Amino acid sequence: MAAQREIVILGGGHNALVTAFYLAKKGLKPLVLERRDIVGGAAVTEEFHPGFRCSTVAHAAGPLLPGIASDMHLAKHGLQMIEPSVRMFAPSEDGRALILRSDADATAREIEKFSKRDAANYLELEKGLARAGEIIAQVLALTPPEIDKPSKEDIWKLLKIGRKVRGLGKKEMMRLIRWGPMAVADFVAEFFETDLLRAAIAARGIFGAAMGPWSAGSTTLLLLRAGADPHPAGSSAFPRGGMGALTAAMAAAAKHAGAEIRTGAEVKQILVKNGRVTGVALANGEEIAAKSVVSGADPRRTFLGLLDPVHLPPSFVVKMQNYRSNGTAAKLNVALDAVPTFTALKNFPDGNSALAGRIHIGPGIDYLEHAFDDSKYGDFSRAPYLDIAIPSISDPSLAPAGKHVMSIHMQFAPYKLKQGDWAQQRDALRDTVLKTLAAYAPDLAHKILAVQSITPKDLEATYGLTGGHPFHGELSLDQIFTMRPLLGWARYATPVAGLYLCSNGTHPGNGLTGASGHNAAREILKYIRK
């Protein structure tokens, strides 16, 4: 082996880059090893058709926590965020348009076209989520406490959050406590009577998850996301140049702080001796000695793939084998000759401005639940829920002049199919998604130049997401906070001394916020000092 490294980080996803930055700021000079030729993990921009570039997997920021963006000086490293004034456009089956804007009052005026009662309640919901979001944001930045022996620091931080909760007042405090385990369908029903509006908000509680709107605890996922962005519809911001521009800026910041990044460096094995990590072995036969190793890969890949399970307690291995990380999402990237014409926008003076944010296809709660039903029995949805972006409306650099790119997140597409495999079903998936969208944009087929279809198997094989899960594991009540990834192992350390986790498979594990990487770096520094 070459000279021993202080710390090696596996993977170049956004959390790994955040961890590398904070460790480098403390003088540790981490080495980041990325299997692919580009960094970014699931946050990358790639050309999928000559001249057409798209955010291949994730198409909207988490959003990145402001403190992380400030610490990393991402703007100085070239990051420019685009924030359309329209957060979401949701067409109805009868040809009407629901427009949710960043401005709450403007959104209420749009909702009044459907229901005056809903317009008033929307303002109440936004204020409620903003207040709850302030508290949840502190939970996102918290290291989950030890259940058996919480430290004084753990107890103090939990007491501070408890005081914040009590500060909401009895009514709001009880409401927040009650919301958590609720099905998101029940949650939105408390505010709205318009089914389309209910579905548009509820979708945030099932995005990327193996849950339907009637699944218990789906409101928890919505609230978890409100900690990063309290807007009821969620974030529609994206970087100029696609999501790859975000992770490129992160990589530049990490390098500037003192980290080293190697691409095309696939790690095949984490090396362990006498219960302590000693380094990593690469696919090319090279071995790199290290005092500490941090895995940005998902927990199943880390413990059941990169690590010989003989180094883990048998009970830990059994629990990890039962860690749920089979995804239910697929992705389509479409090259367009022009922006499709949505029937619901035929009377809008500037239809493109309504399409600059995210487009929600899922006209009602029952529609979303039926889409989920298909996946429960091993089939992909025949009438899927779609979350769509046309980023080239605001960022023409992604496509040739006058052309456009469309990014389509599709649910539900189970990793394991009951009949056939994804090689056989790829075209059927594509056709189903495009047919579903064409019901709202009839001229879509005539404007398509090319389509890239990414199945759950592709998410695993190409982007290293075990089971094709975009969040490195299900964000359900039994796999969050002190139980992420496993009860007793939620503090970013592992049973192997010197081996740590920093991916979305750790708390809070919620998309492109960078919180998992930030929290992990803080705890890793404590362990190293000890």
C-alpha positions as CSV (number, residue, x, y, z in Angstrom):
1,M,0.0,0.0,0.0
2,A,1.0,3.6,-0.5
3,A,1.3,6.0,2.5
4,Q,-1.7,5.8,4.8
5,R,-4.4,8.4,4.3
6,E,-6.1,10.2,7.2
7,I,-9.6,9.6,5.7
8,V,-11.1,8.2,2.5
9,I,-14.6,8.9,1.3
10,L,-16.5,6.4,-0.9
11,G,-18.6,8.0,-3.6
12,G,-18.9,11.5,-5.0
13,G,-22.6,12.2,-4.3
14,H,-23.7,15.5,-2.8
15,N,-23.6,14.3,0.8
16,A,-20.1,12.8,0.3
17,L,-18.9,16.2,-1.1
18,V,-20.4,18.1,1.8
19,T,-18.7,15.8,4.2
20,A,-15.4,16.1,2.3
21,F,-15.7,19.9,2.5
22,Y,-16.2,20.1,6.2
23,L,-13.5,17.5,7.0
24,A,-11.1,19.3,4.7
25,K,-11.9,22.6,6.5
26,K,-10.5,21.0,9.6
27,G,-7.3,20.0,7.9
28,L,-7.9,16.3,7.3
29,K,-7.4,16.3,3.5
30,P,-9.9,13.6,2.7
31,L,-9.6,11.5,-0.5
32,V,-12.9,11.1,-2.4
33,L,-13.2,8.1,-4.7
34,E,-16.0,8.2,-7.3
35,R,-16.8,5.1,-9.4
36,R,-18.1,7.1,-12.4
37,D,-16.2,9.6,-14.5
38,I,-18.2,12.5,-13.0
39,V,-19.1,13.4,-9.5
40,G,-22.6,14.0,-8.3
41,G,-24.3,10.6,-7.7
42,A,-27.9,11.1,-8.5
43,A,-27.4,14.9,-8.9
44,V,-25.8,15.0,-12.3
45,T,-26.4,16.7,-15.7
46,E,-25.7,14.5,-18.7
47,E,-26.3,14.6,-22.5
48,F,-28.9,12.0,-23.4
49,H,-29.4,13.1,-27.0
50,P,-27.1,15.2,-29.2
51,G,-27.3,18.8,-27.9
52,F,-29.8,17.9,-25.2
53,R,-28.7,17.9,-21.6
54,C,-30.8,17.2,-18.6
55,S,-30.7,16.5,-14.8
56,T,-30.6,12.8,-15.4
57,V,-32.1,11.6,-12.1
58,A,-33.1,14.4,-9.6
59,H,-34.5,17.5,-11.2
60,A,-35.2,19.8,-8.3
61,A,-33.0,20.9,-5.4
62,G,-33.9,19.6,-1.9
63,P,-33.4,22.6,-1.4
64,L,-29.8,22.7,-0.1
65,L,-29.7,24.0,3.4
66,P,-28.8,27.7,3.4
67,G,-26.0,27.3,6.0
68,I,-24.3,24.7,3.8
69,A,-24.5,26.8,0.7
70,S,-23.1,29.7,2.6
71,D,-20.2,27.7,4.2
72,M,-19.2,26.2,0.9
73,H,-19.4,29.6,-0.9
74,L,-21.1,27.8,-3.8
75,A,-21.9,31.0,-5.6
76,K,-18.2,31.8,-5.9
77,H,-17.7,28.3,-7.4
78,G,-20.2,29.0,-10.2
79,L,-23.5,28.0,-8.8
80,Q,-26.5,30.0,-10.0
81,M,-29.9,29.0,-8.8
82,I,-33.1,29.5,-10.8
83,E,-36.3,29.9,-8.8
84,P,-39.4,30.2,-11.0
85,S,-42.2,32.2,-9.5
86,V,-44.6,29.3,-10.2
87,R,-43.8,26.4,-7.9
88,M,-46.3,24.0,-9.4
89,F,-48.8,23.7,-12.3
90,A,-51.4,21.0,-11.8
91,P,-53.9,20.4,-14.7
92,S,-57.3,19.0,-13.9
93,E,-59.0,16.3,-15.9
94,D,-61.7,18.8,-17.0
95,G,-59.2,21.2,-18.4
96,R,-58.7,23.7,-15.6
97,A,-55.3,24.8,-14.3
98,L,-54.3,24.9,-10.6
99,I,-51.3,27.3,-10.2
100,L,-49.3,27.3,-7.0
101,R,-46.9,30.2,-6.8
102,S,-44.1,31.1,-4.4
103,D,-46.2,34.1,-3.2
104,A,-48.9,32.8,-0.8
105,D,-51.4,35.5,-1.6
106,A,-51.0,35.1,-5.3
107,T,-51.5,31.3,-4.8
108,A,-54.7,32.0,-2.8
109,R,-56.1,34.0,-5.6
110,E,-55.5,31.1,-8.0
111,I,-57.1,28.6,-5.6
112,E,-60.2,30.9,-5.3
113,K,-61.0,29.8,-8.9
114,F,-61.7,26.4,-7.4
115,S,-62.8,27.1,-3.8
116,K,-62.9,30.3,-1.7
117,R,-62.7,28.1,1.4
118,D,-59.6,26.3,0.1
119,A,-58.0,29.6,-0.6
120,A,-58.3,30.8,3.0
121,N,-57.2,27.4,4.3
122,Y,-54.2,27.4,2.1
123,L,-52.9,30.5,3.8
124,E,-53.5,28.8,7.2
125,L,-51.6,25.7,6.0
126,E,-48.6,27.7,4.7
127,K,-48.3,29.5,8.0
128,G,-48.7,26.3,10.0
129,L,-46.0,24.5,7.9
130,A,-43.7,27.5,8.3
131,R,-44.0,27.4,12.1
132,A,-43.6,23.6,12.2
133,G,-40.7,23.8,9.6
134,E,-38.7,26.0,12.0
135,I,-38.8,23.2,14.6
136,I,-38.3,20.4,12.1
137,A,-35.3,22.2,10.6
138,Q,-33.6,21.9,14.0
139,V,-34.4,18.2,14.0
140,L,-32.8,17.8,10.6
141,A,-29.5,19.3,12.0
142,L,-29.7,17.1,15.1
143,T,-27.6,13.9,15.6
144,P,-30.1,11.2,16.7
145,P,-29.6,10.5,20.4
146,E,-28.6,7.2,21.9
147,I,-31.8,5.6,23.1
148,D,-30.3,3.6,25.9
149,K,-27.8,6.1,27.2
150,P,-28.5,9.6,25.9
151,S,-25.7,12.0,26.6
152,K,-26.1,15.3,28.4
153,E,-25.7,17.1,25.1
154,D,-28.4,14.9,23.5
155,I,-30.8,15.6,26.4
156,W,-30.1,19.4,26.3
157,K,-30.7,19.6,22.5
158,L,-33.9,17.6,22.8
159,L,-35.1,19.8,25.6
160,K,-34.5,22.9,23.5
161,I,-36.6,21.4,20.7
162,G,-39.2,20.5,23.2
163,R,-39.4,24.1,24.4
164,K,-39.8,25.2,20.8
165,V,-42.7,22.8,20.4
166,R,-44.4,24.0,23.6
167,G,-43.9,27.5,22.3
168,L,-46.3,26.8,19.5
169,G,-49.1,26.8,22.1
170,K,-51.3,23.9,23.2
171,K,-53.5,23.8,20.1
172,E,-50.7,23.9,17.5
173,M,-48.5,21.6,19.6
174,M,-51.2,18.9,19.8
175,R,-51.9,19.3,16.1
176,L,-48.2,18.8,15.2
177,I,-48.0,15.7,17.3
178,R,-51.1,14.3,15.8
179,W,-50.0,15.1,12.2
180,G,-46.9,12.9,12.2
181,P,-48.4,9.4,12.1
182,M,-51.3,10.5,9.9
183,A,-51.9,9.4,6.3
184,V,-51.3,12.5,4.1
185,A,-54.7,12.0,2.5
186,D,-56.3,12.7,5.9
187,F,-53.9,15.6,6.5
188,V,-54.8,17.5,3.3
189,A,-58.5,16.7,3.8
190,E,-58.4,18.8,7.0
191,F,-57.6,21.8,4.9
192,F,-59.1,21.4,1.4
193,E,-62.2,20.2,-0.4
194,T,-60.8,20.4,-3.9
195,D,-59.5,16.9,-4.8
196,L,-56.8,18.2,-7.3
197,L,-55.4,20.6,-4.6
198,R,-55.4,17.8,-2.1
199,A,-53.5,15.5,-4.4
200,A,-51.0,18.3,-5.4
201,I,-50.0,18.9,-1.8
202,A,-50.3,15.2,-0.7
203,A,-47.8,14.2,-3.4
204,R,-45.0,15.7,-1.4
205,G,-45.6,13.0,1.3
206,I,-45.2,10.1,-1.2
207,F,-42.6,11.4,-3.6
208,G,-39.9,8.7,-4.0
209,A,-41.5,6.5,-1.4
210,A,-43.3,3.1,-1.4
211,M,-46.4,4.7,0.0
212,G,-49.7,5.9,-1.2
213,P,-51.6,8.9,0.2
214,W,-53.5,6.6,2.5
215,S,-50.3,5.1,4.0
216,A,-49.9,5.8,7.7
217,G,-47.0,8.1,8.4
218,S,-46.9,9.7,4.9
219,T,-47.5,13.1,6.6
220,T,-44.2,12.6,8.4
221,L,-42.4,12.6,5.1
222,L,-44.2,15.8,4.1
223,L,-43.3,17.4,7.4
224,L,-39.7,16.2,7.1
225,R,-39.5,18.0,3.8
226,A,-41.1,21.1,5.2
227,G,-38.0,21.5,7.5
228,A,-36.0,22.3,4.4
229,D,-38.7,24.2,2.5
230,P,-42.1,25.0,4.2
231,H,-43.9,25.9,1.0
232,P,-46.8,23.4,0.7
233,A,-45.9,22.5,-2.9
234,G,-42.2,22.0,-2.2
235,S,-39.2,23.3,-4.0
236,S,-39.0,24.0,-7.8
237,A,-35.6,25.6,-7.7
238,F,-32.8,24.2,-9.8
239,P,-29.2,25.2,-10.8
240,R,-28.4,26.8,-14.1
241,G,-26.8,24.0,-16.1
242,G,-28.8,21.3,-14.3
243,M,-28.3,19.5,-11.0
244,G,-24.7,18.6,-12.1
245,A,-23.8,22.3,-11.7
246,L,-24.7,22.0,-8.0
247,T,-22.4,19.1,-7.4
248,A,-19.7,20.5,-9.6
249,A,-19.7,23.6,-7.4
250,M,-19.6,21.4,-4.3
251,A,-16.6,19.5,-5.7
252,A,-14.8,22.7,-6.4
253,A,-15.5,23.9,-2.9
254,A,-14.3,20.6,-1.4
255,K,-11.1,20.8,-3.5
256,H,-10.5,24.4,-2.5
257,A,-10.8,23.4,1.2
258,G,-8.1,20.7,0.7
259,A,-9.9,17.6,-0.4
260,E,-8.7,15.4,-3.2
261,I,-11.2,13.9,-5.7
262,R,-10.5,10.9,-8.0
263,T,-13.1,9.8,-10.6
264,G,-13.1,6.5,-12.3
265,A,-12.0,4.9,-9.0
266,E,-14.4,2.1,-8.2
267,V,-14.1,0.7,-4.6
268,K,-14.6,-3.1,-4.5
269,Q,-14.0,-3.7,-0.8
270,I,-13.6,-2.0,2.5
271,L,-10.6,-3.5,4.3
272,V,-10.8,-4.5,8.0
273,K,-8.4,-6.0,10.4
274,N,-9.1,-6.8,14.1
275,G,-12.4,-5.0,14.0
276,R,-11.0,-1.7,12.6
277,V,-11.0,-0.3,9.1
278,T,-7.6,-0.3,7.4
279,G,-8.4,1.1,4.0
280,V,-10.1,0.2,0.7
281,A,-9.4,-2.0,-2.3
282,L,-10.2,-0.7,-5.8
283,A,-11.5,-2.6,-8.8
284,N,-8.1,-2.2,-10.5
285,G,-6.3,-4.0,-7.7
286,E,-5.0,-0.9,-6.0
287,E,-5.2,-0.7,-2.2
288,I,-5.4,2.5,-0.3
289,A,-4.6,2.5,3.4
290,A,-6.7,4.8,5.6
291,K,-7.2,5.5,9.3
292,S,-10.9,6.2,8.6
293,V,-13.3,5.4,5.8
294,V,-16.6,7.3,5.2
295,S,-19.2,5.6,2.9
296,G,-21.4,7.8,0.8
297,A,-23.0,4.7,-0.6
298,D,-26.3,3.4,0.7
299,P,-26.3,1.3,3.8
300,R,-27.1,-2.0,2.1
301,R,-24.4,-1.6,-0.5
302,T,-21.9,-0.5,2.3
303,F,-22.6,-3.4,4.7
304,L,-23.7,-6.2,2.5
305,G,-21.6,-5.4,-0.6
306,L,-18.5,-3.5,0.1
307,L,-17.9,-5.0,3.5
308,D,-17.4,-8.6,4.4
309,P,-20.3,-9.3,6.8
310,V,-18.0,-11.5,8.9
311,H,-16.8,-8.2,10.4
312,L,-20.3,-7.3,11.6
313,P,-22.4,-8.7,14.5
314,P,-24.8,-11.4,13.1
315,S,-27.9,-9.5,14.5
316,F,-26.7,-6.4,12.7
317,V,-26.5,-8.3,9.4
318,V,-30.0,-9.7,9.8
319,K,-31.4,-6.3,10.5
320,M,-29.6,-4.8,7.5
321,Q,-30.9,-7.6,5.3
322,N,-34.4,-6.4,6.3
323,Y,-33.6,-2.7,5.7
324,R,-36.1,-1.7,3.0
325,S,-34.5,0.0,0.0
326,N,-36.4,-1.2,-3.0
327,G,-37.5,1.8,-5.0
328,T,-40.7,2.5,-6.8
329,A,-39.7,5.4,-9.1
330,A,-38.5,5.6,-12.7
331,K,-37.3,8.5,-14.8
332,L,-37.8,9.7,-18.4
333,N,-35.8,12.4,-20.1
334,V,-37.3,13.7,-23.3
335,A,-35.9,15.8,-26.1
336,L,-38.5,18.1,-27.5
337,D,-38.9,20.1,-30.7
338,A,-41.0,22.6,-28.8
339,V,-42.9,22.9,-25.5
340,P,-46.1,20.8,-25.6
341,T,-49.4,22.6,-25.5
342,F,-51.3,21.9,-22.3
343,T,-55.1,22.1,-22.7
344,A,-55.5,23.7,-19.3
345,L,-53.3,26.6,-20.4
346,K,-55.0,27.5,-23.6
347,N,-56.4,30.8,-22.2
348,F,-53.2,31.8,-20.4
349,P,-51.4,34.7,-22.0
350,D,-48.0,33.2,-21.2
351,G,-48.3,29.4,-20.8
352,N,-44.6,28.9,-20.6
353,S,-44.3,30.8,-17.4
354,A,-46.8,28.4,-15.8
355,L,-44.6,25.5,-16.9
356,A,-41.3,26.9,-15.6
357,G,-41.7,25.2,-12.2
358,R,-42.8,21.7,-11.6
359,I,-45.8,20.0,-13.3
360,H,-48.0,17.7,-11.3
361,I,-49.9,14.9,-13.0
362,G,-52.2,13.3,-10.4
363,P,-55.7,14.7,-10.4
364,G,-56.9,13.3,-7.1
365,I,-56.2,11.3,-4.0
366,D,-57.8,8.1,-5.2
367,Y,-55.8,8.5,-8.5
368,L,-52.6,8.5,-6.5
369,E,-53.7,5.6,-4.3
370,H,-54.6,3.5,-7.4
371,A,-51.2,4.3,-8.9
372,F,-49.6,2.9,-5.7
373,D,-51.9,-0.2,-5.7
374,D,-50.4,-1.4,-9.0
375,S,-46.8,-1.4,-7.5
376,K,-47.9,-3.3,-4.4
377,Y,-48.6,-6.3,-6.6
378,G,-45.5,-6.2,-8.7
379,D,-46.7,-4.1,-11.7
380,F,-45.9,-0.5,-12.7
381,S,-48.8,2.0,-12.6
382,R,-51.0,2.1,-15.7
383,A,-52.1,5.6,-14.7
384,P,-49.0,6.9,-13.0
385,Y,-48.3,9.9,-10.8
386,L,-45.9,12.2,-12.6
387,D,-43.7,15.0,-11.3
388,I,-42.3,16.9,-14.4
389,A,-39.9,19.8,-15.1
390,I,-39.1,21.6,-18.4
391,P,-35.9,23.3,-17.2
392,S,-35.0,24.6,-20.6
393,I,-37.8,27.2,-20.4
394,S,-35.7,29.1,-17.8
395,D,-32.3,27.7,-18.8
396,P,-31.9,27.6,-22.6
397,S,-28.4,26.3,-22.3
398,L,-29.7,22.8,-21.8
399,A,-31.0,22.4,-25.4
400,P,-30.4,23.7,-28.9
401,A,-32.0,27.0,-29.8
402,G,-35.8,26.8,-29.8
403,K,-35.7,23.2,-28.5
404,H,-36.4,21.9,-25.0
405,V,-35.8,19.1,-22.5
406,M,-38.4,17.5,-20.3
407,S,-37.6,15.6,-17.1
408,I,-40.3,13.2,-15.9
409,H,-40.2,11.5,-12.4
410,M,-42.7,8.6,-12.6
411,Q,-44.4,6.6,-9.8
412,F,-45.0,3.8,-9.2
413,A,-42.5,1.4,-10.8
414,P,-41.4,-1.4,-8.5
415,Y,-37.9,-2.6,-8.5
416,K,-39.1,-6.2,-8.6
417,L,-41.7,-7.0,-11.2
418,K,-44.2,-9.8,-10.8
419,Q,-44.0,-10.7,-14.5
420,G,-41.0,-10.2,-16.8
421,D,-38.1,-7.9,-16.1
422,W,-37.3,-4.3,-16.8
423,A,-35.4,-5.1,-20.0
424,Q,-38.7,-6.4,-21.3
425,Q,-40.9,-3.7,-19.8
426,R,-38.8,-0.6,-20.5
427,D,-40.7,0.3,-23.7
428,A,-44.1,-0.3,-22.1
429,L,-43.1,1.9,-19.2
430,R,-42.1,4.7,-21.6
431,D,-45.4,4.4,-23.6
432,T,-47.5,4.4,-20.5
433,V,-45.9,7.6,-19.1
434,L,-46.1,9.5,-22.4
435,K,-49.7,8.4,-22.9
436,T,-50.6,9.6,-19.4
437,L,-49.1,13.0,-20.1
438,A,-50.6,13.3,-23.6
439,A,-54.1,13.3,-22.0
440,Y,-53.2,16.8,-20.7
441,A,-50.9,17.9,-23.6
442,P,-52.4,16.3,-26.8
443,D,-49.7,17.4,-29.2
444,L,-46.9,15.9,-27.1
445,A,-46.2,12.9,-29.4
446,H,-45.6,15.2,-32.4
447,K,-42.9,17.2,-30.5
448,I,-40.8,14.3,-29.2
449,L,-37.4,13.9,-30.7
450,A,-35.9,11.3,-28.3
451,V,-36.6,9.6,-25.0
452,Q,-34.3,8.2,-22.4
453,S,-36.0,5.7,-20.1
454,I,-34.4,5.0,-16.7
455,T,-35.9,2.0,-14.8
456,P,-35.3,1.1,-11.1
457,K,-32.7,-1.4,-12.3
458,D,-30.9,1.3,-14.2
459,L,-30.9,3.5,-11.1
460,E,-29.1,0.6,-9.3
461,A,-26.7,-0.4,-12.0
462,T,-25.7,3.1,-13.3
463,Y,-26.1,5.3,-10.3
464,G,-25.3,2.9,-7.5
465,L,-28.8,3.1,-5.8
466,T,-29.4,-0.3,-4.3
467,G,-32.9,-1.4,-5.2
468,G,-33.3,1.7,-7.3
469,H,-34.3,3.8,-4.2
470,P,-33.5,7.5,-4.7
471,F,-33.2,8.1,-1.0
472,H,-31.0,5.1,-0.1
473,G,-33.8,3.5,1.8
474,E,-37.5,3.9,2.6
475,L,-38.3,7.1,4.6
476,S,-41.0,5.4,6.7
477,L,-41.8,5.7,10.4
478,D,-39.5,2.7,11.3
479,Q,-36.6,4.0,9.2
480,I,-36.2,7.6,10.2
481,F,-34.4,9.6,12.9
482,T,-33.0,7.2,15.6
483,M,-33.8,4.2,13.4
484,R,-32.0,5.3,10.3
485,P,-30.5,3.1,9.1
486,L,-30.9,0.9,12.2
487,L,-31.9,1.4,15.8
488,G,-28.8,1.9,17.8
489,W,-26.7,2.9,14.8
490,A,-28.1,6.3,13.8
491,R,-25.1,8.4,14.8
492,Y,-23.1,8.0,11.6
493,A,-20.7,5.5,13.1
494,T,-20.8,1.7,12.4
495,P,-19.9,-1.5,14.3
496,V,-16.5,-1.4,12.5
497,A,-14.2,1.1,14.2
498,G,-13.2,3.9,11.9
499,L,-16.0,3.2,9.4
500,Y,-18.7,5.9,9.1
501,L,-21.8,6.7,7.0
502,C,-22.7,10.0,5.4
503,S,-25.3,9.2,2.7
504,N,-29.1,9.7,2.5
505,G,-29.3,6.3,4.3
506,T,-28.6,8.3,7.5
507,H,-30.6,10.9,9.3
508,P,-32.4,12.9,7.9
509,G,-31.9,11.3,4.5
510,N,-34.2,13.6,2.7
511,G,-33.0,14.4,-0.8
512,L,-30.7,17.1,-1.9
513,T,-30.4,19.1,1.3
514,G,-26.9,18.1,2.3
515,A,-28.0,17.6,5.9
516,S,-26.8,14.0,6.2
517,G,-23.3,15.0,4.9
518,H,-23.1,18.0,7.2
519,N,-24.2,16.0,10.3
520,A,-21.9,13.1,9.5
521,A,-18.9,15.4,9.2
522,R,-19.6,16.9,12.6
523,E,-19.8,13.5,14.3
524,I,-16.9,12.1,12.5
525,L,-14.7,14.9,13.8
526,K,-15.8,14.1,17.3
527,Y,-15.0,10.4,16.9
528,I,-11.6,11.2,15.4
529,R,-10.7,13.6,18.3
530,K,-11.6,10.9,20.8
